[in-house]
């Protein structure tokens, strides 16, 4: 009974700062016969009055008009009384869409995307308001396996402030998630796995502990699986907020390499000299480069098929990836890389720049 009372109190404390984010876009329409409901990118059925048909993208139909329609929904939470809101980057990924923020009280505001994190699935949006209720941010480095957590969000884009409860099922997970309808993928590391019921539309909502502090941002589910959801550690977003308040944008260090982390299986498969390090190699996207032109890596002299063995004395392997080390550093930091090229090992230095 005491645990139930604690949960209720936590939800009462946090709910006023949780918002729904409505995604709208001007899309072509024509008058037509009744048709099946249109489903947006979040799987949310759009209203249909029996007369409107939304054609496929690029389809030209005589008499087409444009109308602003809802194409999806997500969640977010207020972190500053003057209207700063944290959410997922994939919720506000479309630069051509409009975003409306609906508060717990039902008030609607136009949302402006302040910044999208170039690395993590985090974004900050702003509404013009004062004196708003806010959440308290916790410390995601102190999360324990098995601890009780609560998620609040806009389930299915239809049911605002839906509450789910569960436990932390895993820590340090790696997942790949789609960012938009164009096939863009983002690789997320060190995410929190929970068995909390996270539904479409919950993305961007808070994962909170029993002290009422936000320890994560709900970000992904695995379709076809039950009780497997993922949240981003809130400490990632804390750094983003500090950048926004201080610089007006999110600042991330950048080296300019595409790579694959090596292991024993890859060493044996390709006959490599080592089973650790980052193999510099381009991906299969047309026009992709292994070493981006004029990047810090390019200026250091790194070449395609090089293997970066260490950065600042830190050995690179599957548990200690290059991206993990780079993101702990700052723009302007000088780094020294130990690089293997064929049968030679060399030391290369460069200065990290801001990711654009």
C-alpha positions as CSV (number, residue, x, y, z in Angstrom):
1,X,0.0,0.0,0.0
2,X,2.9,2.3,0.8
3,X,4.5,1.6,-2.6
4,X,1.2,2.4,-4.3
5,X,0.9,5.7,-2.5
6,X,4.4,6.6,-3.4
7,X,3.7,5.9,-7.1
8,X,0.6,8.0,-7.0
9,X,2.4,10.9,-5.4
10,X,5.3,10.7,-8.0
11,X,2.9,10.8,-10.9
12,X,1.0,13.8,-9.4
13,X,4.3,15.6,-9.1
14,X,5.6,15.0,-12.6
15,X,2.5,14.9,-14.7
16,X,1.9,18.6,-14.9
17,X,5.3,19.0,-16.7
18,X,4.6,16.3,-19.3
19,X,3.4,17.5,-22.7
20,X,2.1,16.1,-25.9
21,X,3.7,17.1,-29.2
22,X,1.4,17.1,-32.2
23,X,3.1,16.9,-35.6
24,X,1.4,18.6,-38.5
25,X,2.2,19.1,-42.1
26,X,0.7,20.6,-45.2
27,X,-0.2,17.7,-47.5
28,X,-2.1,17.4,-50.8
29,X,-5.7,16.2,-50.7
30,X,-8.6,15.7,-53.1
31,X,-12.3,15.1,-52.8
32,X,-12.9,11.4,-53.3
33,X,-14.9,8.3,-52.2
34,X,-14.5,7.0,-48.7
35,X,-11.2,5.5,-48.0
36,X,-9.2,3.6,-45.3
37,X,-7.7,5.7,-42.5
38,X,-4.3,7.2,-43.2
39,X,-1.6,6.1,-40.8
40,X,1.2,8.6,-40.0
41,X,4.8,7.6,-39.2
42,X,3.9,6.8,-35.6
43,X,1.2,4.4,-36.7
44,X,-1.5,6.9,-35.6
45,X,-4.8,6.8,-37.7
46,X,-5.8,10.2,-38.9
47,X,-9.4,11.4,-38.9
48,X,-11.3,10.8,-42.2
49,X,-14.6,12.4,-42.9
50,X,-15.4,10.0,-45.7
51,X,-14.6,12.5,-48.5
52,X,-10.9,13.1,-48.4
53,X,-8.1,11.0,-49.8
54,X,-4.5,11.7,-49.2
55,X,-2.5,10.6,-52.3
56,X,0.9,8.9,-52.2
57,X,3.9,11.3,-52.0
58,X,4.7,12.8,-55.4
59,X,1.4,11.7,-56.9
60,X,-0.2,14.4,-59.1
61,X,-4.0,14.4,-59.2
62,X,-6.2,17.0,-60.9
63,X,-7.9,19.2,-58.4
64,X,-5.4,18.6,-55.6
65,X,-5.3,21.0,-52.8
66,X,-3.1,21.3,-49.7
67,X,-4.4,21.1,-46.1
68,X,-2.6,20.9,-42.8
69,X,-3.1,17.5,-41.3
70,X,-1.8,15.7,-38.3
71,X,0.8,13.1,-39.2
72,X,1.9,11.9,-35.8
73,X,2.4,12.6,-32.2
74,X,5.0,12.3,-29.5
75,X,5.8,13.4,-25.9
76,X,8.1,15.7,-24.1
77,X,8.7,17.3,-20.7
78,X,9.3,20.8,-19.5
79,X,12.8,21.4,-18.0
80,X,12.7,25.2,-17.7
81,X,9.8,27.4,-16.5
82,X,10.3,29.7,-19.5
83,X,9.3,26.9,-22.0
84,X,12.3,24.7,-22.7
85,X,11.1,21.1,-23.4
86,X,13.1,17.9,-23.8
87,X,12.0,15.3,-26.3
88,X,13.4,12.8,-28.8
89,X,15.1,14.0,-32.0
90,X,13.1,11.5,-34.0
91,X,9.9,13.1,-32.8
92,X,10.8,16.5,-34.3
93,X,13.0,15.1,-37.1
94,X,11.0,16.6,-40.0
95,X,12.3,20.1,-40.6
96,X,9.2,20.8,-42.8
97,X,6.6,19.9,-40.2
98,X,5.0,22.2,-37.6
99,X,4.9,21.2,-33.9
100,X,2.2,22.0,-31.5
101,X,2.8,21.5,-27.8
102,X,-0.2,20.6,-25.6
103,X,0.2,21.0,-21.9
104,X,-1.3,18.8,-19.2
105,X,-4.0,21.6,-18.7
106,X,-4.9,21.4,-22.4
107,X,-3.3,24.7,-23.5
108,X,-1.7,24.7,-26.9
109,X,1.5,26.4,-28.0
110,X,3.5,26.6,-31.2
111,X,6.7,24.7,-30.6
112,X,10.0,25.9,-32.1
113,X,12.9,23.4,-32.4
114,X,15.9,25.0,-30.7
115,X,18.4,22.3,-31.5
116,X,18.7,18.7,-32.5
117,X,21.6,16.7,-30.9
118,X,23.8,15.5,-33.9
119,X,24.8,12.4,-32.0
120,X,22.0,11.3,-29.7
121,X,18.2,11.0,-30.1
122,X,17.6,14.2,-28.1
123,X,16.1,17.5,-29.1
124,X,15.1,20.7,-27.3
125,X,12.0,22.7,-28.3
126,X,10.8,26.0,-27.0
127,X,7.3,27.5,-26.4
128,X,6.6,31.1,-25.5
129,X,5.3,30.8,-22.0
130,X,6.4,31.7,-18.4
131,X,6.1,30.1,-15.0
132,X,5.5,26.6,-16.3
133,X,5.8,23.5,-14.1
134,X,9.1,21.6,-14.5
135,X,10.5,18.2,-13.8
136,X,13.6,17.5,-11.6
137,X,16.4,15.8,-13.5
138,X,18.1,12.9,-11.7
139,X,21.5,11.1,-12.2
140,X,21.3,8.3,-14.8
141,X,24.8,7.1,-13.7
142,X,23.3,5.8,-10.5
143,X,20.6,3.6,-12.0
144,X,20.4,0.1,-10.6
145,X,19.3,-3.0,-12.4
146,X,15.9,-4.0,-11.1
147,X,14.9,-0.6,-9.7
148,X,11.3,0.5,-10.1
149,X,10.7,3.1,-12.8
150,X,7.6,4.9,-14.2
151,X,7.0,6.2,-17.7
152,X,4.5,9.0,-18.6
153,X,3.6,9.9,-22.1
154,X,1.2,10.4,-25.0
155,X,0.4,6.8,-25.7
156,X,-0.4,6.1,-29.4
157,X,-0.6,9.9,-29.9
158,X,-4.2,9.7,-28.5
159,X,-4.1,9.2,-24.8
160,X,-2.2,11.9,-23.0
161,X,-0.4,11.4,-19.7
162,X,-0.6,7.6,-19.8
163,X,1.2,6.1,-16.9
164,X,3.1,2.8,-17.0
165,X,5.2,1.2,-14.2
166,X,8.0,-1.5,-14.4
167,X,11.7,-2.1,-13.6
168,X,15.0,-1.5,-15.2
169,X,15.7,-4.7,-17.1
170,X,19.1,-3.9,-18.5
171,X,21.8,-1.3,-18.7
172,X,24.4,-0.3,-21.4
173,X,22.4,-1.6,-24.3
174,X,23.1,-0.8,-27.9
175,X,20.3,-0.4,-30.4
176,X,19.8,1.0,-33.9
177,X,16.6,3.1,-34.5
178,X,15.0,4.6,-37.5
179,X,15.0,8.4,-37.4
180,X,12.5,9.2,-40.2
181,X,10.7,7.8,-43.2
182,X,13.8,8.3,-45.4
183,X,15.5,5.3,-43.9
184,X,17.9,7.3,-41.7
185,X,19.3,5.2,-38.9
186,X,20.9,6.3,-35.6
187,X,23.0,4.0,-33.5
188,X,22.4,4.5,-29.8
189,X,24.7,3.3,-27.1
190,X,24.4,2.8,-23.3
191,X,20.6,3.0,-23.3
192,X,18.4,1.8,-20.5
193,X,16.2,-1.3,-21.1
194,X,12.9,-1.4,-19.2
195,X,9.9,-3.6,-19.2
196,X,7.6,-0.6,-18.8
197,X,4.9,-0.4,-21.4
198,X,6.2,2.2,-23.9
199,X,3.9,2.7,-26.8
200,X,4.1,4.7,-30.1
201,X,3.6,8.3,-29.1
202,X,5.4,7.8,-25.8
203,X,8.7,8.8,-27.5
204,X,10.2,11.8,-25.8
205,X,8.4,11.3,-22.5
206,X,10.2,10.9,-19.1
207,X,11.3,7.8,-17.4
208,X,11.2,8.6,-13.7
209,X,12.3,7.0,-10.5
210,X,10.4,6.7,-7.2
211,X,11.9,10.0,-6.0
212,X,10.1,11.7,-8.9
213,X,13.3,12.5,-10.8
214,X,13.7,12.0,-14.5
215,X,16.4,9.4,-15.2
216,X,15.7,8.8,-18.9
217,X,13.9,9.8,-22.1
218,X,11.7,7.0,-23.5
219,X,12.9,6.5,-27.1
220,X,12.2,3.1,-28.7
221,X,10.3,-0.1,-28.7
222,X,10.9,-3.4,-30.5
223,X,7.9,-4.2,-32.7
224,X,6.6,-7.7,-32.1
225,X,8.2,-8.0,-28.7
226,X,6.5,-7.5,-25.3
227,X,7.9,-5.6,-22.3
228,X,11.1,-4.5,-24.1
229,X,11.5,-0.7,-24.3
230,X,14.5,1.6,-24.3
231,X,15.3,5.0,-22.7
232,X,18.2,7.4,-23.2
233,X,20.1,8.3,-20.0
234,X,19.1,11.7,-18.8
235,X,22.7,12.7,-18.3
236,X,23.1,12.9,-22.1
237,X,20.4,15.5,-22.2
238,X,21.8,17.5,-19.3
239,X,24.9,18.3,-21.3
240,X,22.6,19.4,-24.2
241,X,20.7,21.7,-21.9
242,X,23.8,23.3,-20.6
243,X,24.9,24.0,-24.2
244,X,21.5,25.4,-25.1
245,X,21.5,27.8,-22.1
246,X,25.1,28.8,-22.6
247,X,25.6,28.8,-26.3
248,X,22.1,28.6,-27.8
249,X,22.9,25.3,-29.6
250,X,24.0,21.8,-28.8
251,X,27.8,21.4,-29.2
252,X,29.4,18.1,-29.9
253,X,33.0,17.2,-30.8
254,X,33.7,15.8,-34.2
255,X,36.5,13.7,-35.7
256,X,35.2,12.8,-39.1
257,X,35.6,9.1,-39.5
258,X,33.4,6.2,-40.5
259,X,34.6,2.9,-39.0
260,X,33.8,-0.6,-37.8
261,X,34.9,-1.8,-34.4
262,X,37.0,-4.9,-34.7
263,X,36.8,-8.2,-32.9
264,X,38.3,-11.7,-33.2
265,X,35.7,-12.8,-35.7
266,X,36.4,-9.9,-38.1
267,X,40.2,-10.3,-37.6
268,X,39.9,-13.9,-38.7
269,X,37.5,-13.2,-41.5
270,X,39.6,-10.5,-43.2
271,X,43.0,-11.7,-42.1
272,X,43.8,-8.6,-40.1
273,X,46.8,-8.2,-37.8
274,X,44.8,-7.2,-34.7
275,X,41.4,-8.1,-33.1
276,X,40.7,-4.6,-31.6
277,X,40.6,-1.0,-32.8
278,X,38.5,0.9,-35.3
279,X,38.8,0.0,-38.9
280,X,38.4,3.1,-41.0
281,X,36.0,2.1,-43.8
282,X,33.1,3.8,-45.7
283,X,29.6,2.4,-45.5
284,X,27.4,1.4,-48.4
285,X,25.6,4.7,-48.8
286,X,26.3,6.2,-52.3
287,X,28.9,8.9,-52.1
288,X,30.0,8.0,-48.6
289,X,33.6,8.7,-47.5
290,X,35.6,6.8,-44.9
291,X,37.5,10.0,-43.9
292,X,35.4,13.2,-44.4
293,X,37.2,15.9,-46.3
294,X,38.8,18.7,-44.2
295,X,37.7,16.9,-41.0
296,X,40.1,16.6,-38.0
297,X,40.9,13.0,-39.0
298,X,41.7,14.2,-42.6
299,X,43.9,16.9,-41.3
300,X,45.7,14.4,-39.1
301,X,46.5,12.2,-42.1
302,X,44.2,9.2,-41.4
303,X,43.5,7.1,-44.5
304,X,40.8,4.6,-45.5
305,X,41.7,1.1,-44.2
306,X,43.8,2.4,-41.3
307,X,43.1,0.9,-37.9
308,X,42.8,3.4,-35.0
309,X,44.2,1.4,-32.1
310,X,44.1,4.0,-29.3
311,X,43.0,7.5,-28.6
312,X,44.9,9.3,-25.8
313,X,46.2,6.0,-24.6
314,X,42.7,4.4,-24.4
315,X,42.6,1.1,-26.2
316,X,39.6,0.9,-28.6
317,X,37.5,-2.2,-28.6
318,X,33.8,-3.2,-28.7
319,X,33.4,-2.2,-25.0
320,X,35.3,1.1,-25.5
321,X,34.3,2.5,-28.9
322,X,35.8,5.5,-30.5
323,X,32.5,7.4,-30.3
324,X,32.3,6.8,-26.5
325,X,35.8,8.3,-26.1
326,X,35.2,11.3,-28.4
327,X,31.9,12.3,-26.8
328,X,33.7,12.5,-23.4
329,X,36.0,15.2,-24.9
330,X,35.4,18.8,-25.9
331,X,35.6,20.8,-29.0
332,X,39.1,22.2,-29.2
333,X,40.7,19.3,-27.4
334,X,43.9,17.9,-29.0
335,X,44.0,14.1,-29.2
336,X,46.7,11.6,-30.1
337,X,45.8,8.5,-32.1
338,X,47.8,5.3,-32.4
339,X,47.1,4.2,-36.0
340,X,48.1,1.0,-37.8
341,X,48.6,1.3,-41.5
342,X,49.4,-2.1,-43.1
343,X,52.3,-3.3,-41.0
344,X,53.3,0.0,-39.5
345,X,52.1,1.8,-36.4
346,X,52.3,5.6,-36.1
347,X,51.2,8.4,-33.8
348,X,48.9,11.1,-35.3
349,X,47.6,14.2,-33.6
350,X,44.6,16.4,-34.4
351,X,42.2,18.9,-32.7
352,X,38.5,18.1,-32.4
353,X,36.1,20.4,-34.1
354,X,32.4,21.2,-33.6
355,X,30.0,18.8,-35.4
356,X,27.8,20.8,-37.7
